[in-house]
Amino acid sequence: MRPNGYLYLNNMLLHRLVWQAFHGPVPSNKFVDHINGDTRDNRIENLRLVTPSQSSANRGPLKVRTLPKGVRAYRGKFRAYIDGKHLGTYATPEAAHAVRAAAETPYHRRTA
């Protein structure tokens, strides 16, 4: 299993190999989708052929950001970043966000 949650066999996605064993090649404009969303459940009855948009609709909820953009938790404190550059470590996320916001230029999108 790779960090993306998918199982591979000889550098090929296992669910695609299962589909191909039962139904033949996957068309270039289609994806093999896990019906129940569990990327480890590669039973043929849990796989279906879908368009890219149908596959996206079957994804789970997106990750909800709990900290402001450019702020990460670090050892009980909060670090501010912009364009990959570390701006400092602060006691509160608000303080880190204030430093990050002050570092923005007109080329950066303002963050909430």
C-alpha positions as CSV (number, residue, x, y, z in Angstrom):
1,M,0.0,0.0,0.0
2,R,1.3,3.4,-0.9
3,P,0.7,6.7,1.1
4,N,-2.2,7.6,-1.2
5,G,-4.1,4.6,0.2
6,Y,-4.1,2.5,-3.0
7,L,-2.7,-1.0,-3.4
8,Y,-0.2,-1.7,-6.1
9,L,1.1,-4.9,-7.7
10,N,4.2,-4.5,-9.9
11,N,3.7,-0.7,-10.1
12,M,0.1,-1.1,-11.3
13,L,-3.0,-0.2,-9.4
14,L,-4.5,-3.4,-8.0
15,H,-8.1,-2.3,-8.6
16,R,-7.4,-1.7,-12.3
17,L,-5.8,-5.1,-12.6
18,V,-8.8,-6.8,-11.0
19,W,-11.2,-4.9,-13.4
20,Q,-9.1,-5.9,-16.4
21,A,-9.0,-9.5,-15.4
22,F,-12.9,-9.6,-15.4
23,H,-13.8,-7.0,-18.1
24,G,-10.8,-6.4,-20.2
25,P,-8.8,-3.1,-20.8
26,V,-10.0,0.2,-19.2
27,P,-10.8,2.8,-21.9
28,S,-8.5,5.8,-21.7
29,N,-11.4,8.2,-20.9
30,K,-12.7,6.1,-17.9
31,F,-11.6,5.3,-14.3
32,V,-12.1,2.2,-12.2
33,D,-13.9,3.5,-9.1
34,H,-14.4,1.9,-5.7
35,I,-18.2,2.1,-5.1
36,N,-17.9,2.1,-1.3
37,G,-14.9,4.5,-1.3
38,D,-12.6,2.0,0.4
39,T,-9.5,1.9,-1.7
40,R,-8.5,-1.4,-0.1
41,D,-11.7,-3.2,-1.1
42,N,-10.8,-4.5,-4.5
43,R,-13.6,-7.1,-4.9
44,I,-15.0,-7.0,-8.4
45,E,-18.5,-6.2,-7.1
46,N,-17.1,-3.1,-5.4
47,L,-15.6,-1.8,-8.7
48,R,-17.3,0.2,-11.5
49,L,-16.2,2.0,-14.6
50,V,-16.9,5.7,-14.4
51,T,-16.0,9.1,-16.0
52,P,-13.6,11.3,-14.2
53,S,-16.4,13.5,-12.9
54,Q,-18.4,10.6,-11.6
55,S,-15.2,9.4,-9.8
56,S,-14.8,12.8,-8.2
57,A,-18.4,12.8,-7.0
58,N,-17.7,9.5,-5.1
59,R,-14.8,11.0,-3.0
60,G,-15.2,11.5,0.7
61,P,-15.5,14.9,2.3
62,L,-12.6,17.3,1.7
63,K,-10.1,18.0,4.4
64,V,-11.3,20.9,6.5
65,R,-8.7,23.5,7.3
66,T,-8.7,24.2,11.1
67,L,-5.8,26.7,11.0
68,P,-5.5,29.8,8.8
69,K,-3.6,29.5,5.5
70,G,0.1,29.6,6.0
71,V,0.0,28.5,9.7
72,R,0.9,25.0,10.9
73,A,0.9,23.4,14.3
74,Y,4.4,22.6,15.6
75,R,5.3,21.2,19.1
76,G,2.4,22.9,20.9
77,K,3.0,26.2,19.1
78,F,2.3,27.6,15.6
79,R,4.6,28.3,12.7
80,A,3.9,30.9,10.0
81,Y,5.0,30.2,6.4
82,I,4.7,32.0,3.1
83,D,6.0,30.5,-0.2
84,G,7.7,27.7,1.7
85,K,9.7,30.2,3.8
86,H,9.4,29.9,7.6
87,L,8.5,33.2,9.2
88,G,8.7,32.2,12.9
89,T,7.1,30.2,15.7
90,Y,4.3,31.8,17.8
91,A,2.3,30.9,20.9
92,T,-1.1,31.3,19.1
93,P,-2.4,30.7,15.6
94,E,-3.7,34.3,15.5
95,A,-0.2,35.6,16.1
96,A,1.3,33.4,13.4
97,H,-1.4,34.4,11.0
98,A,-0.8,38.1,11.7
99,V,2.9,37.7,10.8
100,R,1.9,35.7,7.7
101,A,-0.6,38.3,6.6
102,A,2.0,41.1,7.1
103,A,4.4,39.2,4.8
104,E,2.0,39.1,2.0
105,T,2.6,41.3,-1.1
106,P,0.2,42.6,-3.7
107,Y,1.0,39.4,-5.6
108,H,-0.3,37.1,-2.8
109,R,-4.0,36.6,-2.5
110,R,-5.3,38.0,0.8
111,T,-6.4,35.2,3.3
112,A,-9.2,35.2,5.8
